Amino acid sequence: MDEKPRNVSGSLCPAMSSAEILGDKWTLLLLREMFLGTTRFGGFQKAIPRMSPSILSKRLKTLEAAEIIVRKPLPAAQAGEYRLTRSGRELGPIVENMAIWGMRWRKRSIAAQDCDVGGFMWDFHRTLNTQGLPDGETVILVQISDRTELNAWWVIANGDAVDLCPDDPGHEVDVYLTAPLSTLVALWLGDLSVKDAIDAKAAFIEGDRHLANSAQDWMAQSPFVGVRSAMADH
């Protein structure tokens, strides 16, 4: 039986006690995914591709032992689901405020880091603004021009449902978005508008005329894109 985490720091500070469980990038990424609705082991692997299965399993067990999540068994031949407890749900505002702080004070560092392509595209596809798309199915082929591997991603939107495919699903493409990863990240963070990216020839959008002209309306963006950088205060 797994032991529950205990305070091994010798400190009576509750912040230190919390940090022993939460003070790890993988744990924070895992919690973020749960707040976004991910519940299955395979879903966590898709969303956080740099996290090895062994680390993922270990972090899930740690959160379960701390009673931040519970594992719900499913019928045979199906993997179990992980659900937040009341304790876990109360971490939502904490993780959100950490993200807001990061956008205010660490945005330059966030934009400069070498992010994982798969992880970025997972965020990209689920933050696509489907309200800016026509009714019915829309297929967007994102081509990452400065990568030789994992450089083509099909984003298939139909209503509010959006799927991501790293392999050609055989659907007719409606619009092509081509850009280096750094430009896509800048668009997602709100540091660059679609018009400015196209004018600077940093991005190219081709295909259906309506979709190309309305790209700013459907372009995926971080949910924290409206957070004002602390640098702007000066």
C-alpha positions in Angstrom: 0.0 0.0 0.0 1.3 3.5 -0.9 2.1 5.7 2.0 0.6 9.1 2.2 3.0 12.0 1.6 4.4 13.4 4.8 6.3 16.5 5.7 10.0 15.5 5.6 11.4 19.1 5.5 11.2 19.6 9.3 9.3 22.8 8.7 5.8 23.5 10.1 5.2 26.0 7.2 2.0 24.9 5.3 3.4 26.4 2.1 6.5 24.1 2.4 4.2 21.1 3.0 2.2 22.0 -0.1 5.4 22.5 -2.2 6.5 19.0 -1.4 3.6 17.7 -3.4 3.0 20.4 -6.0 6.5 21.9 -6.4 7.3 20.0 -9.6 6.7 20.9 -13.2 5.3 17.6 -14.2 2.8 17.7 -11.3 1.6 21.2 -12.3 1.3 20.2 -15.9 -0.7 17.1 -14.9 -3.0 19.2 -12.7 -3.5 21.7 -15.5 -4.6 18.9 -17.8 -7.1 17.6 -15.3 -8.6 21.1 -14.9 -8.9 21.2 -18.7 -10.9 17.9 -18.6 -8.3 15.2 -19.3 -9.0 12.0 -17.3 -7.2 9.1 -19.0 -3.6 8.0 -18.9 -3.4 8.1 -22.7 -4.8 11.6 -22.8 -2.1 12.8 -20.4 0.5 11.2 -22.7 -0.8 13.1 -25.7 -1.0 16.4 -23.9 2.4 16.1 -22.2 4.5 14.1 -24.7 7.8 14.8 -23.0 6.6 13.2 -19.8 7.7 9.6 -19.7 5.1 6.9 -18.8 7.0 6.0 -15.6 7.1 9.6 -14.4 3.4 10.0 -15.3 2.5 6.9 -13.3 4.5 8.0 -10.4 3.0 11.5 -10.3 -0.5 10.1 -10.5 0.2 7.8 -7.6 1.6 10.7 -5.6 -1.5 12.8 -6.2 -3.8 9.8 -5.4 -1.9 9.2 -2.2 -2.3 12.8 -1.2 -6.1 12.5 -1.9 -5.9 15.2 -4.5 -7.3 12.8 -7.2 -9.0 9.5 -7.1 -8.8 6.7 -9.7 -12.2 5.4 -10.9 -12.1 1.9 -12.3 -13.9 1.3 -15.6 -15.3 -1.9 -17.2 -12.7 -4.6 -18.2 -10.5 -3.7 -21.2 -10.8 0.0 -20.5 -8.2 2.1 -18.6 -9.4 3.8 -15.4 -10.2 7.5 -15.1 -8.6 10.0 -12.7 -10.9 12.5 -11.1 -10.2 15.5 -8.9 -11.4 15.4 -5.3 -12.6 18.5 -3.4 -9.0 19.1 -2.3 -7.9 18.9 -6.0 -10.6 21.2 -7.2 -9.5 23.9 -4.7 -6.1 23.9 -6.4 -7.7 25.3 -9.6 -7.4 29.0 -8.6 -3.8 28.4 -7.4 -2.7 26.9 -10.8 -4.6 29.6 -12.7 -3.0 32.4 -10.7 0.4 30.8 -11.3 -0.3 31.0 -15.0 -1.4 34.6 -14.8 1.8 35.5 -12.9 3.8 33.7 -15.5 2.2 35.7 -18.3 2.8 38.9 -16.4 6.4 38.3 -15.4 7.8 35.4 -17.4 6.2 35.8 -20.8 9.5 36.6 -22.6 11.0 33.4 -21.2 7.9 31.4 -22.1 8.1 32.6 -25.7 11.8 32.0 -26.0 11.8 28.4 -24.7 12.1 25.4 -27.1 8.7 24.0 -26.6 7.6 20.5 -27.5 5.8 20.5 -30.9 3.3 17.8 -29.9 2.5 19.6 -26.6 2.1 22.9 -28.4 -0.2 21.5 -31.1 -2.3 19.9 -28.4 -2.8 23.3 -26.8 -3.3 24.9 -30.2 -6.1 22.5 -31.3 -8.1 22.8 -28.1 -7.9 26.6 -28.0 -9.0 27.0 -31.6 -11.8 29.6 -31.7 -14.5 27.5 -33.3 -17.0 30.4 -33.1 -15.0 32.0 -36.0 -15.4 29.1 -38.3 -18.3 28.3 -40.7 -20.8 25.7 -39.8 -19.9 22.1 -40.5 -16.5 20.5 -40.8 -13.4 22.6 -41.3 -10.0 21.0 -41.9 -6.9 23.1 -41.1 -3.5 21.8 -42.1 -0.8 23.4 -39.9 2.7 23.0 -41.5 5.6 23.8 -39.2 8.2 25.0 -41.7 11.3 24.8 -39.5 10.8 21.2 -38.4 11.7 18.1 -40.3 9.7 15.7 -38.0 6.2 16.1 -36.7 5.9 19.1 -39.1 2.3 18.5 -40.4 -0.8 18.5 -38.2 -4.4 18.2 -39.3 -6.8 20.1 -37.1 -10.4 19.0 -37.8 -13.2 21.2 -36.3 -16.9 20.4 -36.4 -19.0 22.6 -34.2 -17.3 22.8 -30.8 -15.6 19.4 -31.3 -11.9 19.7 -32.5 -9.7 16.7 -33.3 -5.9 16.7 -33.8 -4.1 14.3 -36.2 -0.4 14.0 -36.8 -1.1 11.7 -39.7 -3.2 12.5 -42.8 -6.8 11.5 -41.9 -7.8 11.6 -45.6 -10.1 14.7 -45.2 -10.0 17.5 -47.8 -8.0 20.4 -46.4 -9.9 23.7 -46.4 -7.0 26.0 -45.3 -3.2 25.7 -45.0 -1.4 27.5 -42.2 2.4 27.5 -42.7 4.9 29.1 -40.3 8.0 28.3 -38.2 7.2 27.1 -34.6 8.3 30.4 -33.1 5.7 32.3 -35.2 3.0 29.9 -34.2 3.9 30.4 -30.6 3.9 34.2 -31.0 0.4 34.0 -32.6 -0.8 31.8 -29.8 0.5 34.0 -27.0 -1.0 37.1 -28.7 2.4 38.7 -29.3 1.8 38.8 -33.1 -1.4 39.3 -35.1 -2.2 37.2 -38.1 -2.0 40.3 -40.4 1.5 41.3 -39.1 2.7 37.7 -39.5 1.5 37.6 -43.1 2.8 41.1 -43.9 6.2 40.1 -42.6 6.1 36.8 -44.5 6.5 35.0 -41.2 3.3 33.0 -41.9 1.4 32.0 -44.9 -2.4 31.2 -45.1 -3.7 29.6 -48.2 -6.9 27.9 -49.3 -10.5 28.9 -48.8 -10.7 32.6 -49.3 -13.2 33.2 -46.4 -11.1 31.2 -44.0 -7.9 32.9 -45.1 -9.4 36.4 -44.7 -10.9 35.6 -41.3 -7.9 33.8 -39.8 -7.6 36.2 -36.9 -11.2 35.2 -35.9 -10.5 31.5 -35.6 -6.8 31.5 -34.7 -6.0 29.5 -31.6 -4.8 31.6 -28.7 -3.8 31.1 -25.1 -6.7 31.6 -22.6 -4.4 34.0 -20.8 -3.7 36.1 -23.9 -5.4 39.1 -22.4 -3.2 39.2 -19.3 -1.1 42.4 -19.3 2.6 42.0 -19.1 4.3 43.6 -16.2 6.7 45.2 -18.7 3.8 47.1 -20.2 3.2 48.8 -16.8 6.4 50.7 -17.3 
